[in-house]
Amino acid sequence: MQTISATDLARNTREILDKVASRGESVAVERNHTLIAQIVPPVRTMTASQAFAELRLPMLTPTQATAWLKDSRQDFGDTVRDPWA
């Protein structure tokens, strides 16, 4: 982690933030040789669709999909029952 003074941060804010954003570097900021702040890149996140897009799972054929759907509904009826009755 790079350590800079508060004065350097004030003078070179754009360059320092560019390093954090593009390179993922963290920066410690000191004033009078005392740590006062840390600038760190954000935690990288992704949406569910982005996560699933990277999965390399075999796809089901239409016949397999129909069989899976039938099996998943086994033991379930179409009627609603009262669990308290």
C-alpha positions as CSV (number, residue, x, y, z in Angstrom):
1,M,0.0,0.0,0.0
2,Q,1.4,3.4,-1.0
3,T,1.5,6.0,1.7
4,I,1.1,9.7,0.8
5,S,0.8,12.9,2.7
6,A,-2.5,14.8,2.9
7,T,-0.8,17.6,1.0
8,D,0.1,15.2,-1.9
9,L,-3.5,14.0,-2.0
10,A,-4.7,17.6,-2.3
11,R,-2.2,18.4,-5.0
12,N,-2.6,15.1,-7.0
13,T,-6.2,14.0,-6.3
14,R,-7.0,13.0,-9.8
15,E,-3.9,10.9,-10.4
16,I,-4.2,9.2,-7.1
17,L,-7.9,8.3,-7.6
18,D,-7.0,7.1,-11.1
19,K,-4.5,4.6,-9.6
20,V,-7.1,3.4,-7.2
21,A,-9.7,3.0,-9.9
22,S,-7.7,1.5,-12.7
23,R,-5.0,-0.5,-10.9
24,G,-6.9,-1.4,-7.8
25,E,-4.2,0.0,-5.6
26,S,-4.9,1.2,-2.0
27,V,-3.5,4.4,-0.7
28,A,-2.8,5.4,2.9
29,V,-3.0,9.1,3.7
30,E,-1.0,10.6,6.5
31,R,-1.0,14.0,8.2
32,N,2.0,14.8,10.4
33,H,3.1,11.1,10.2
34,T,-0.2,9.9,11.5
35,L,-2.5,7.8,9.4
36,I,-5.8,9.7,8.9
37,A,-7.4,7.8,6.0
38,Q,-7.2,5.0,3.5
39,I,-8.5,5.1,0.0
40,V,-9.3,1.6,-1.3
41,P,-11.0,0.4,-4.5
42,P,-14.6,-0.8,-4.1
43,V,-15.4,-4.5,-3.8
44,R,-16.1,-5.9,-7.2
45,T,-19.7,-7.1,-7.6
46,M,-21.7,-8.7,-10.3
47,T,-25.3,-9.3,-11.0
48,A,-26.9,-12.7,-10.9
49,S,-27.2,-12.8,-14.7
50,Q,-23.4,-11.9,-15.0
51,A,-22.6,-14.8,-12.6
52,F,-24.8,-17.3,-14.5
53,A,-23.4,-16.1,-17.9
54,E,-20.0,-17.4,-16.9
55,L,-21.2,-20.8,-15.8
56,R,-20.5,-23.5,-18.4
57,L,-23.3,-25.9,-17.6
58,P,-24.7,-28.4,-20.0
59,M,-28.2,-27.4,-21.2
60,L,-31.2,-29.7,-21.0
61,T,-32.8,-31.0,-24.1
62,P,-36.5,-30.4,-24.4
63,T,-37.2,-34.0,-23.5
64,Q,-35.0,-33.8,-20.4
65,A,-36.6,-30.5,-19.4
66,T,-40.1,-32.0,-19.7
67,A,-39.0,-35.0,-17.6
68,W,-37.4,-32.8,-15.0
69,L,-40.5,-30.6,-14.8
70,K,-42.7,-33.7,-14.4
71,D,-40.5,-35.1,-11.7
72,S,-40.3,-31.8,-9.8
73,R,-44.1,-31.7,-9.6
74,Q,-44.5,-35.3,-8.4
75,D,-46.2,-35.5,-5.0
76,F,-47.7,-32.0,-5.5
77,G,-51.4,-31.6,-6.3
78,D,-53.0,-28.6,-8.0
79,T,-55.3,-27.9,-5.0
80,V,-54.5,-25.6,-2.1
81,R,-54.9,-27.1,1.3
82,D,-55.0,-25.5,4.7
83,P,-52.0,-26.7,6.7
84,W,-53.8,-25.8,9.9
85,A,-56.9,-27.9,9.3
